Amino acid sequence: MVRRIVLIAAVAQGYIAPRGLAPRALRPLRVTTLEKEETAVAAATKETADRLVVDPAIEAAVDDLLNEECAVEEPEPECLDEEKMAETRGLLARLMRRSVVSDAGGDADVAEGEKLEAGWEKRGKSSSIRRNVEVWKALGGCALKVLKARKQGSEEKTAAATFARDKLLTLGPTFVKLGQVLSTRSDVLPSEYIDVLKSLQDDVPAFSGARAKEIVARELGVADVSEVFSAFGDEPIAAASLGQVHLGTLKKTGQRVAVKVQRAGLKDLFATDLKNLRKLCELLDKLDPKSDGADRSYIDVFDESEKLLYLEIDYLNEARNADRFRADFAGAEGAQVRVPTMYYEFSTPRVLTMEYIDSFKLTDIDRVEKEGLDRADLAKRIADSFLYQIVDTAYFHCDPHPGNLCVDTAGNLVYYDFGMMDELKPNVKDGFKEFCFALFEGGPMIDDIQLGVKAKQLVDAVETMGVLAKGADRLSCEQLARYFIRSFKDKQLGKKSEGPGIKSTLGTELQALTEAQVFRFPSTFTFIFRAVASIDGIGKGLDDKYDLGKFAQPFVERLVDRAKYGGDSTKKSLSIFSKATGLNAEDVNTALTSPKKIAYLEDTVRAIETGQLKIRVRSLENEMALTRLGTQSKATTSLLLSSLLLNVATVAELSLVPQVAVFALAAGAGASGLSALLSLSAFDKKAAKYTSKEFNP
């Protein structure tokens, strides 16, 4: 059976041809013109080069995956059959390669509702090895479809997106979550993919009401849901990747509630699927050239996602998150944010009973206008609520898509689904605040002196956050910060950029920073970017003039006022007056000490003019480079001389004594060369100690 699967996959991929046809991998080489032959040879050469890098990484990943599955007390039957293991190993390797270098194909068979749910549950209980093959085959098929449609029209891209969405649905909740993340990345995917994948956010096929009632009764420890609920809806009001929501009425209090019911077999599916996604991230870490200068880590992002995913399927944890989120907004002035009340008595890790709030989506523009709500005000309050989470509390909702961020008829924002929440680490929180202060403080008008001060503050902030390596070139980073702040301020003033672009202005600095790979975004930023993308989409749908940057200006200014003046407007007014008039300790001290400083500068300049003071400039980097080059040259020369002497001693017809002498000279030259190489290695290790590329954790 395994052999049949391998053969079918091979035929589908073109490694083995149906009778009478050449294998697909060889067909492109059968061309009739010289130009096509050259193109085919170039493609084959590139493929060979790719395999030299990719194949070893894939083989290691396959070995790790299969060894992990088989190194148990009761391994799968396939593990005991060497022939089947070899076939499975080869098939997995090809499927992995298809996903990484996009050489794949396949068809999707979309199942709906109960059939889909049953399929997910069955997959969770099936053989791990079969699941691995299924996952990599599906990912490879998606990769091929997407690549084929890349240079085609909108219709083909939409078809490829639909294929990918259906495959993700078939694979189960883990990959539906992956699709949800991708649906917010408009910076990565074309609009056709975003539009199709958005349906995964809140339009996942639901399972039956009967199955939901069975799960609820079993979880609450009753024979039938009627013992707890006087009414329980047969049809769900919403369905998502991990569960669905039914309306109900509590028998005890008559309170109308929403009951969130988790899908079956999620942990079993996660256990296998996350292993495959970890292998994919490991491959991406090894194969990503990082040509944009970012020292990103896919594994760090995976680890953070894995942690949040397991927390998300614990509904009691979600209830606690909701309570904390509600408490955070209790002190937010003018936020108008509602969070459903959680009923712990009728909740378990798989069933969550909460207050039902009658609300509707913010993307339902017709309903927003029908209720007489101010669209621009809603957009502003959405931005303010997000900024409050990130900048003020540092505890934020990772998934505020239109199904989780709604509005009621009174205009209150209603947040749902608190399974995926994250909190900024203290250093990231402090650094992010300083970043905002550097960028927004003082408004859009800024002089050159203040620009220099704010550039230093911004670089310090990104280093504190762990985005910038500690040993990075500060001068280049500050020049980049100056350009960034100036461009941002000009945009706030409505000025159009008329000067040279960033590559012309800071080309050398950018190249140096890119090659050094001194930037790395903490894994938490993945969820911030995702939330920003969702919030931005909702805001722009409500207000064409929506601009998160503009909304951030007054928000950060209020934050600065609280930090510097404790919210006291009198202190702020006095501070502004003293700065404007110069009647403050700092300016008075500067005025009193300036004559002495000027005299000191005059004395220094005169000393230079009379030759009493000489300026000596050392380029330590160049000195070290020349030292290293000299050592390397010595090693090369000695080894070449040793090789030459060995050839002479071996080929020339010499008597014993001269031959031994030449061998001795060759040995001496070789020893000198090896010694120089060892010195070179020691030099590099010593230099590495003083070249820090550490990031704040």
C-alpha angles and dihedrals in degrees: 000000000000089000090054090052091049092048093047091049090048093052091046090053096044097245089119119033127219113248113292096018133094117241111271092238088060100040096080089059092061098086133141104215131068091233092057091046091054091048091049092048091049090050091048091049091051091048090052091050091049092052092052087063103028104042098060090050092048093048090052091049092050091049092050092047097048095040090053091051095046101039094086135102093255107030125190115274089248090062092064095052111076094196094051090045091053091050092047091047092053094046093049091049092053093046092049090049090051090056095047101040097023105245104139150103142187147138131255125226108194117209123195135215115322094012090054093047092048090049092052092049091048092049091052090057098040130095114300091222092054089049091052091053091047093050096049092044091053094046090049092050091052091049092054094047092049093048093048091053095044096094096031133087133284094268093057091046091051090050091050091048091051090050091050093047092051091048091051090050091051093049092056145239097324092060094039085060089051089053091050091055091048091049089066096049102091087157090064107032132048118251093257091064093044092052093051098041091049088077088070090066097073108346103077113140111264130227122235126287090236091059090047091053091050091053093047093048092048093047094047092045098241133123094235137008089241088077090067104022126048087200131019122179119238093207120060118236091211137011128197140169097279102030149332138246128237129187117241144163121228111237092209099055107009089239115155108234143177115233117205113204122195122226119249126262098013097141092051091052093045092052093060100031095052091054089057093046090049090054090049090052091048089052091048091050090053097043102036107106091203089216092162092067096249115130092211125173118210090188092059090052090047093050092051091047092048091052092050093044094057090046089051093062091055102086093188088059088051090053091053090048090053092052091051092047091051091049091050092056094044088085097040108113114230094353096129093199124158127198121187117251113248122228106210093180090068098036136090134171088279102034125051122189116195142161113285112234117191104229142138138216121280088224089065093092094172091057092045090055092042090057090050095241121160106246095198092049091049091051091050093048091049089054092045092050091052094046090048090056096047103036103027111030099017087214111108145175108249097198112042096156120151092272092056100039113056139150133234127221091266091059097253116145110239120205122199138179109040096180094107108051127143137191128213116239114247093255092048091048093050093044093048091052091051089047090055092046091051093048103039108024115110096021128254095315114086134159127217095260093052090043090059092048093048092046090057090046092050093050090049089051096052090047090051090051091054093245094114124050115243094236096051121131101270095196093056091044093051091049088052090048091051091053092046095049093044091050091048093049091047090052090052089053091049094246118152117227107251101161129083118298126257093267092056094043100042103014096132094044092047092050092050093049092045093052092047091052092216096158125084127162116219113243090249089067089068089068093042090055090047092051091046091053091051094045091046092053093050093044095050090048089058099039127021089206093054111140119168090199093058092047089050093059098071091035093056092042089058089048090051090050091053092047097046104029103020089241091297108143091196092059090048093051092049091049092051091047093049092049092048094049099034091238096137135100095253096052093042091052090049091051093050096047098040096088091055091048092050091050090050091052091049092052091049094051092048090050089054092048094051093046094246090119123046125190116222119193122199125190102204093183092055092045091053092046091052092047091052092046091052093051091047091049091051091051092049094048094048094049092047090050091048091051091049093050091048090053091049093048092048101041104031118083099240131160118251099265098049090043092053089047092053091048088051092051090049090050091050093049091047092050090050090051093049090048090053091050090051089049089051091052091048090048091053092049092050092048090050090059090062095042105077121194097166122138128210108259 
